[in-house]
Amino acid sequence: MEARIELQQHYARVVLAGAPPLGEWLTDALEAVRSDGETRALLLDATAGGPADWRLAQGELDALSLFELPVIFAFEGALTRAAVEVALAADIRICGESSSLQGPLRSTRRVLAVAGEAGTLALVVGQVVGADELLAGGLVSSVQPAGAVLAEAERLAAVIASRGPYSTRLAKEAIWRGLPLALEQALRFETDLTLLLQTTKDRAEGVRAFLEKRTPNFTGD
């Protein structure tokens, strides 16, 4: 069985339930999404289960966390160990009311960036962290009723995909590359990216659309 990738309106949904071991195909899938020129967001769908094996090499996890498009990870139920690492490599996580995460993890780097010391300690020691705690600790962005997670994830992916693709990519870069920097350096980096955006056609299109009171047609230029 091959991994199922569904191309929606400017976003790609990757169905993880029943897929082959993640390490066998994720890198190729990311490259396919990156090179198609149309996709503006990636949705990893684990609401109905996961792949035969969640394990990824550290380099593969890094490639996912540094993927230039916004990545949403949607799941229901309990995730442990390697599955948690994959979830944390995404930018946005949405889960169900009965969902939980449990370590231990190979590295604390990503969870420290996402949730801080309290959430990191709970996962490192193998504690089960339930949905309410995940939300309170910043480990998920939204908790949905059972059966409603995928719809919310698809709604959010569509919203992101409707925005200027260049600006969303640079916003993600500003966040993740700015986090380890000193505040002054991070602000300077963010300013540099903002100045870069001012030169794009999408920026001009956004201004025109606002003045003309219409929906902008962003092209990524």
Buried (B, 14 or more C-beta within 10 A) or exposed (E): EEBEBEEBEBBBBBBBEEBBEBBBBBBEBBEEBEEEEEBBBBBBBBBEBBBEBBBBEEEBBBBBBEBBBBBBBBBBBBBBBBBBBBBBBBBBBBBBBEBBBBBEBEEBBBBBBBBEEEBBBBBBEEBEBBBEBBBBBEBBBBBBEEEBBBEBBBEBBBEBBBBBBBBBBBBBBBEBBBEEEEEEEBEEBBEEBEEEBEEBEBBEBBEEBEEEEEEBEBEBE
